[in-house]
Amino acid sequence: MRPTRNAGRLAPVLLVLTACDAAVPASYKPAEEQIAEAVLAAPESLRDDAAVLGYSRGGALATLREGSPAGGLICLADDPRSPIFHVACYDRSLEPYMSRGRELAAEGADRGESIRIRQEEARQGKLAMPSHPAALYNLSAPEPPSEPGMPPAGASRLHVVYVPGATAEELGLPAAPAGDVPWLMYSGEPNAHVMILR
C-alpha cells in the first residue's frame, strides 16, 4: 500500500519482517542510495537528522539509519517491489499509528479495514496518537530518480498534518476535497489530518 493523493492510502508500505536474507532482488538498492532517496520527501532542513527505514537484501523492512536524537522524522525508502517510486517521512509521534498500519497490512487487512481498526483502537486508548500536530511528507513519481539524491522527474508531493480529534469546523477547513485548497480528512476522528496537495 503506497501513499498517494488518496489520503486513505497514506500509511507506509509494510513488508513482513523475516530473518531470511535470500537472493538479492534485481531492484535492491544499497542502503546509502535508499537513504538518499528516502529523505527527499522531507524538507531539506530536516533531512540530515531523520531516521530511515528501508529494505534489506532479503526484502525485509529494516532500520538503515538511526537518525539524530534531535531528529523529528522517520523516513521510509521506496519499496523495491513496486513499479511506482514513492518515499515518505513522518513525525516520530506518528510511529505507533504507522507501525500498526504495517502490522495490519501484513495480516491481510485492506486499506479501509486498517483505517477503521486503528481509529477504533485509538478511541479505546489502545493506540497512541500525537498530542500535537504532526507532519507527514510524501513524494511520488512514475520512475525512480535518475541519480541518487536527486528528485525524480515528474514527481508530485502531498503534505499532511495530523491533528487528532480536530473538526473541519473548528479549523475553518472544508471536510472534503475542494480544488487545490487544504482540507480536513476524517474530521473529528483520532486520525484527522489536513491534506495539502502540491
C-alpha positions as CSV (number, residue, x, y, z in Angstrom):
1,M,0.0,0.0,0.0
2,R,1.5,3.3,-1.1
3,P,0.6,6.8,0.0
4,T,-0.8,8.9,-2.9
5,R,-3.2,11.8,-3.2
6,N,-5.8,9.4,-1.8
7,A,-5.3,10.1,1.9
8,G,-6.7,6.6,2.8
9,R,-3.5,5.2,1.4
10,L,-1.2,7.3,3.5
11,A,0.1,4.5,5.6
12,P,3.7,3.5,4.7
13,V,4.4,0.2,2.9
14,L,4.7,-2.9,5.0
15,L,6.7,-6.0,4.5
16,V,6.6,-8.9,6.9
17,L,9.9,-9.0,8.7
18,T,11.8,-12.2,8.3
19,A,15.2,-13.4,9.2
20,C,15.7,-14.6,5.7
21,D,18.4,-12.9,3.6
22,A,17.8,-14.8,0.4
23,A,18.9,-13.9,-3.1
24,V,19.2,-10.2,-3.7
25,P,16.2,-8.8,-5.6
26,A,17.1,-7.3,-9.0
27,S,15.8,-4.0,-7.8
28,Y,17.6,-4.0,-4.5
29,K,19.5,-0.7,-3.8
30,P,22.4,-0.2,-1.3
31,A,21.5,1.4,2.0
32,E,23.2,4.6,1.1
33,E,21.1,5.0,-2.0
34,Q,17.9,4.2,-0.2
35,I,18.7,6.7,2.5
36,A,19.5,9.4,-0.1
37,E,16.2,8.8,-1.9
38,A,14.0,8.4,1.3
39,V,14.9,11.8,2.7
40,L,13.9,13.6,-0.5
41,A,10.3,13.6,0.8
42,A,11.3,15.8,3.8
43,P,12.1,19.5,3.9
44,E,15.8,19.9,3.2
45,S,16.5,21.3,6.7
46,L,15.1,18.2,8.4
47,R,16.9,15.5,6.2
48,D,20.2,15.1,7.9
49,D,18.8,14.1,11.4
50,A,16.0,11.9,10.1
51,A,15.9,8.1,10.9
52,V,15.4,6.0,7.8
53,L,13.6,2.6,7.3
54,G,14.4,0.7,4.1
55,Y,14.8,-2.8,2.7
56,S,17.3,-5.5,3.4
57,R,18.8,-7.7,0.7
58,G,16.2,-10.2,1.6
59,G,13.3,-7.7,1.2
60,A,12.6,-7.2,4.9
61,L,11.9,-3.7,6.3
62,A,14.9,-2.7,8.4
63,T,16.4,0.4,10.0
64,L,19.0,1.8,7.7
65,R,19.8,4.9,9.8
66,E,19.0,5.6,13.4
67,G,19.0,9.3,12.9
68,S,19.9,12.0,15.4
69,P,18.3,12.2,18.8
70,A,17.3,15.7,17.8
71,G,15.7,14.4,14.5
72,G,12.0,14.5,14.5
73,L,11.3,12.5,11.4
74,I,11.3,8.8,10.3
75,C,11.6,8.4,6.6
76,L,10.5,5.3,4.6
77,A,12.5,4.2,1.5
78,D,11.0,3.2,-1.8
79,D,9.6,-0.3,-1.9
80,P,11.8,-2.2,-4.5
81,R,8.8,-4.4,-5.4
82,S,6.6,-1.6,-6.6
83,P,6.8,-0.1,-10.1
84,I,5.9,3.4,-8.8
85,F,8.5,5.4,-6.9
86,H,7.3,6.6,-3.5
87,V,9.1,7.8,-0.4
88,A,7.6,9.3,2.8
89,C,8.8,11.0,6.0
90,Y,6.7,11.5,9.1
91,D,7.0,12.9,12.6
92,R,8.2,10.3,15.1
93,S,5.0,10.8,17.2
94,L,3.1,9.1,14.3
95,E,5.2,5.9,14.5
96,P,2.6,3.9,16.6
97,Y,-0.1,4.7,14.1
98,M,2.2,3.9,11.1
99,S,3.7,0.8,12.6
100,R,0.2,-0.5,13.5
101,G,-0.8,0.1,9.8
102,R,2.1,-2.1,8.7
103,E,1.2,-4.8,11.1
104,L,-2.4,-4.9,9.8
105,A,-1.3,-4.9,6.2
106,A,0.9,-7.9,7.0
107,E,-2.1,-9.6,8.4
108,G,-4.0,-9.1,5.2
109,A,-6.2,-6.0,6.2
110,D,-7.1,-3.8,3.3
111,R,-6.8,0.0,3.4
112,G,-10.3,0.7,4.7
113,E,-10.2,-2.1,7.3
114,S,-6.8,-0.9,8.5
115,I,-8.1,2.7,9.0
116,R,-11.2,1.5,10.8
117,I,-9.3,-0.7,13.2
118,R,-6.8,2.0,14.0
119,Q,-9.5,4.6,14.6
120,E,-11.3,2.2,17.0
121,E,-8.0,1.3,18.8
122,A,-7.2,5.0,19.2
123,R,-10.6,5.8,20.6
124,Q,-10.2,3.0,23.1
125,G,-6.7,4.2,24.1
126,K,-5.0,1.1,22.8
127,L,-3.2,3.1,20.0
128,A,-1.3,6.2,20.9
129,M,-1.8,9.2,18.7
130,P,0.1,12.5,18.8
131,S,-0.9,15.1,21.3
132,H,0.1,17.8,19.0
133,P,0.0,18.5,15.2
134,A,2.3,16.1,13.3
135,A,3.5,16.2,9.7
136,L,3.8,13.6,7.0
137,Y,5.6,14.3,3.7
138,N,5.1,12.2,0.6
139,L,7.0,12.2,-2.7
140,S,5.8,10.1,-5.6
141,A,6.9,9.7,-9.2
142,P,6.4,7.3,-12.2
143,E,10.1,6.4,-12.2
144,P,12.9,6.4,-9.6
145,P,15.5,9.2,-9.6
146,S,18.0,9.1,-12.5
147,E,20.8,9.5,-9.9
148,P,20.8,9.0,-6.1
149,G,19.8,12.0,-4.0
150,M,18.2,13.8,-6.9
151,P,14.4,14.3,-7.1
152,P,12.8,12.1,-9.8
153,A,11.3,13.6,-13.0
154,G,7.6,14.1,-12.8
155,A,7.5,14.0,-9.0
156,S,4.4,15.1,-7.1
157,R,4.2,15.9,-3.4
158,L,1.4,15.5,-0.8
159,H,1.9,17.1,2.6
160,V,-0.3,16.1,5.5
161,V,-0.6,17.4,9.0
162,Y,-2.3,15.1,11.6
163,V,-4.5,16.9,14.1
164,P,-6.1,14.1,16.1
165,G,-9.7,14.8,17.0
166,A,-9.9,18.1,15.2
167,T,-13.0,19.0,13.2
168,A,-13.2,20.9,10.0
169,E,-15.5,23.5,11.6
170,E,-13.0,24.4,14.4
171,L,-10.1,24.6,11.9
172,G,-12.1,26.5,9.3
173,L,-11.3,23.9,6.6
174,P,-13.6,22.0,4.2
175,A,-14.2,18.4,5.1
176,A,-13.9,17.2,1.5
177,P,-11.6,18.0,-1.4
178,A,-12.2,21.5,-2.8
179,G,-9.9,22.2,-5.6
180,D,-6.4,22.9,-4.6
181,V,-7.1,24.3,-1.1
182,P,-6.2,22.4,2.1
183,W,-9.0,20.2,3.5
184,L,-9.5,18.0,6.6
185,M,-9.9,14.3,6.1
186,Y,-11.6,12.2,8.9
187,S,-12.9,15.2,10.6
188,G,-13.3,14.6,14.4
189,E,-11.6,11.2,14.2
190,P,-8.3,10.2,16.0
191,N,-6.6,10.2,12.6
192,A,-7.9,13.5,11.4
193,H,-5.4,15.2,9.1
194,V,-5.1,18.2,6.9
195,M,-4.4,17.4,3.2
196,I,-2.1,19.8,1.4
197,L,-1.5,19.0,-2.3
198,R,1.4,20.4,-4.2
